Amino acid sequence: MNFFGNATWSAARAALLAMLLAQSPAVFAEDMPTFQLIAKDGRFYPETITAPAGKRFRIEIRNEGPGPEEFESLELRKETVLAPGVTRTLVFAPMKPGTYKFFGEFHMDTAKGQIVVK
């Protein structure tokens, strides 16, 4: 008998642990919806992202330039600055239904969008 109990039970635990460790992080995140957002010429495309209520999701933001852009949402307390050609990912905790605005601080008049959670 070892530290974890009988040998058969320990072998089963070891096999389960090995199986879990063999899974890549992508397998565990497969069911997290990912939405693409492009910053280009002082605008966001698309301007509206529709996300599921009560479920984690991520937004992958790519800056196609020219120049830097910032994704910022005061109400969601999220922000990231992207140089031209840079891609960043933001993960959002489960949210209640509603509309949450975001903007680009480098182009305040034109870089605007919203996340609609349903």
Secondary structure, 3 states (H helix, E strand, C coil): CECCECHHHHHHHHHHHHHHHHCCHHHHHCCCCEEEEEEECCEEECCEEEECCCCCEEEEEEECCCCCEEEEECCCCEEEEECCCCEEEEEECCCCCEEEEEECHHHCCCCEEEEEEC
